[in-house]
């Protein structure tokens, strides 16, 4: 999970600094954000995180998703 979130941050940074490749970086970042969302749901289903933790992360994931569109 740490690897995916780190990669997402790097992709967002690249999208903001490398204008000529912005669309490509944003596309990959959206895919990475979706993967993180799936992993969070899986962690919740496997009881690795509590319902409260999952619920507290949801607004952040939604905000990131909106910013990437």
trRosetta pair geometry for C-beta under 8 A, 3 or more apart (Angstrom, degrees):
i j d omega theta_ij theta_ji phi_ij phi_ji
1 4 5.9 -56 -152 36 34 109
1 5 6.4 26 156 -13 68 108
1 36 7.1 93 -149 -132 80 82
1 39 5.7 174 -100 139 93 144
1 43 7.6 18 -75 -57 143 141
2 5 6.0 -60 -146 41 30 105
2 6 6.1 32 156 -21 66 109
3 6 5.9 -58 -148 37 26 111
3 7 6.4 25 155 -18 63 108
4 7 5.7 -55 -148 37 30 111
4 8 6.4 35 152 -24 64 104
4 32 5.9 174 -169 -168 86 93
4 35 5.8 -132 -146 104 139 116
4 36 5.2 173 129 -78 130 90
4 39 6.9 147 37 6 162 156
5 8 5.5 -48 -148 31 35 116
5 9 6.7 37 153 -19 64 101
5 36 6.2 91 -75 -112 76 136
6 9 5.9 -53 -153 34 33 110
6 10 6.5 31 150 -16 65 106
7 10 5.6 -55 -148 38 35 112
7 11 6.2 36 153 -21 67 106
7 32 5.7 -141 103 -138 108 147
8 11 5.7 -54 -147 36 30 111
8 12 6.5 30 154 -18 64 104
8 29 5.8 98 -146 -146 70 81
8 32 4.6 -173 -84 121 87 130
8 33 6.0 103 -128 -69 131 71
8 36 6.6 -23 -45 -33 148 142
8 64 7.6 22 167 -176 136 140
9 12 5.8 -54 -150 35 31 110
9 13 6.4 33 151 -19 64 106
10 13 5.6 -55 -150 37 32 114
10 14 6.3 32 153 -18 66 106
11 14 5.6 -52 -145 37 32 111
11 15 6.3 36 154 -22 65 104
11 25 5.1 172 -169 -174 79 88
11 26 7.7 148 155 -84 105 27
11 28 5.6 -138 -135 95 140 103
11 29 3.9 179 120 -79 131 96
11 32 6.3 150 15 20 154 149
12 15 5.7 -51 -147 33 31 113
12 16 6.6 25 155 -13 62 108
12 25 7.7 161 -82 149 19 113
12 29 5.7 106 -63 -129 69 148
12 68 7.7 -89 -98 -92 98 95
13 16 6.0 -66 -154 40 29 107
13 17 6.2 2 159 0 68 117
14 17 6.1 -71 -136 49 29 95
14 18 5.1 -16 -178 21 74 117
14 21 7.1 -40 155 93 106 114
14 25 4.6 -156 99 -126 106 148
15 18 7.2 -53 -100 54 16 81
15 21 7.9 -109 -106 104 52 74
15 22 5.0 82 -158 -145 72 68
15 25 3.9 -160 -72 100 83 126
15 26 5.0 93 -123 -59 142 78
15 29 6.4 -56 -31 -16 139 145
16 22 7.9 85 -65 -119 22 99
18 21 4.7 -9 128 45 117 101
18 22 6.7 -177 95 -62 66 63
18 25 6.8 115 67 -29 111 145
19 22 5.4 -12 -152 -39 39 117
21 24 4.9 -51 -175 45 81 118
21 25 5.7 82 126 -25 90 102
22 25 6.0 -64 -149 39 28 107
22 26 6.2 23 159 -17 67 110
23 26 5.8 -58 -145 39 29 110
23 27 6.3 33 155 -24 65 105
24 27 5.8 -53 -149 32 29 113
24 28 6.6 22 156 -11 63 106
25 28 6.0 -58 -149 41 31 107
25 29 6.1 35 152 -23 66 109
26 29 5.4 -53 -142 38 32 115
26 30 6.4 38 155 -23 65 100
26 68 5.8 161 -163 -164 87 80
27 30 5.9 -51 -153 30 29 111
27 31 6.8 27 149 -15 61 104
28 31 5.6 -53 -153 36 36 113
28 32 6.3 37 149 -20 67 106
29 32 5.5 -53 -146 37 34 113
29 33 6.3 37 153 -22 66 103
29 68 5.4 -150 109 -130 111 127
30 33 5.7 -51 -146 35 31 112
30 34 6.5 32 153 -19 63 104
30 65 7.5 78 -135 -137 79 69
30 68 4.8 163 -82 141 81 134
30 69 7.3 84 -103 -73 126 68
31 34 5.8 -55 -151 35 31 111
31 35 6.5 34 150 -20 64 104
32 35 5.6 -51 -150 34 34 114
32 36 6.5 36 151 -20 65 103
33 36 5.6 -51 -150 34 33 113
33 37 6.5 38 149 -21 64 103
33 61 7.1 146 -175 -158 96 82
33 64 5.5 -168 -131 123 131 117
33 65 5.6 167 142 -85 142 73
33 68 6.0 -162 -2 0 154 161
34 37 5.5 -51 -150 34 35 115
34 38 6.5 35 151 -18 65 103
34 65 8.0 85 -70 -108 69 110
35 38 5.7 -53 -149 36 33 111
35 39 6.3 33 152 -18 65 106
36 39 5.6 -54 -147 38 32 112
36 40 6.4 36 153 -22 65 103
36 61 7.0 -162 106 -121 109 112
37 40 5.7 -52 -150 33 30 112
37 41 6.7 30 152 -17 63 103
37 61 5.4 119 -94 -172 95 141
37 65 7.7 29 -57 -66 138 126
38 41 5.8 -54 -151 35 33 110
38 42 6.3 33 151 -18 65 107
39 42 5.5 -54 -146 38 33 113
39 43 6.2 37 153 -21 66 103
40 43 5.6 -50 -146 35 32 113
40 44 6.5 34 152 -19 63 103
40 49 7.4 -35 -156 39 72 147
40 54 6.4 138 165 -130 101 85
40 57 6.0 -143 -148 107 145 145
40 61 7.0 -116 22 -67 161 151
41 44 5.6 -54 -152 35 33 112
41 45 6.3 32 151 -19 66 106
41 54 7.8 86 -100 -146 44 126
42 45 5.6 -53 -145 37 33 111
42 46 6.2 17 159 -6 66 111
43 46 6.0 -64 -142 48 27 101
43 48 4.1 -81 -162 63 82 119
43 49 4.9 43 135 6 113 105
43 54 7.7 177 89 -88 96 103
44 47 7.6 29 180 -77 32 30
44 48 7.5 -75 -57 48 22 77
44 49 5.7 -48 -84 67 62 94
44 51 6.9 80 -152 -97 109 52
44 54 4.3 43 -93 -86 128 147
47 50 8.0 27 -155 -91 65 46
49 53 4.2 -111 177 87 106 135
49 54 5.6 130 109 -54 117 83
49 57 8.0 6 151 -4 157 138
50 53 4.7 101 54 5 77 100
50 54 7.0 -140 97 -3 43 87
51 54 5.6 -56 -149 38 33 113
51 55 6.1 32 154 -19 68 108
52 55 5.8 -54 -143 38 29 110
52 56 6.3 28 156 -19 63 108
53 56 5.8 -57 -147 37 29 110
53 57 6.5 24 155 -17 64 108
54 57 5.9 -62 -152 36 29 108
54 58 6.8 46 151 -41 63 98
55 58 5.8 -37 -153 6 34 120
56 59 7.6 -52 -174 24 35 98
56 60 8.0 24 141 -4 60 112
57 60 5.6 -66 -163 42 51 114
57 61 6.0 47 146 -22 82 107
58 61 5.7 -59 -146 37 32 109
58 62 6.3 31 158 -19 67 106
59 62 5.6 -54 -146 37 33 113
59 63 6.3 36 155 -22 66 105
60 63 5.7 -52 -148 34 31 112
60 64 6.5 30 154 -17 64 105
61 64 5.8 -53 -147 37 32 111
61 65 6.2 35 153 -20 65 107
62 65 5.6 -55 -147 37 31 114
62 66 6.4 31 155 -19 65 105
63 66 5.8 -54 -148 35 30 110
63 67 6.4 27 154 -18 64 108
64 67 5.8 -59 -149 38 31 111
64 68 6.4 26 155 -19 65 110
65 68 5.9 -62 -149 36 30 109
65 69 6.9 25 156 -22 63 106
66 69 6.1 -60 -154 28 33 108
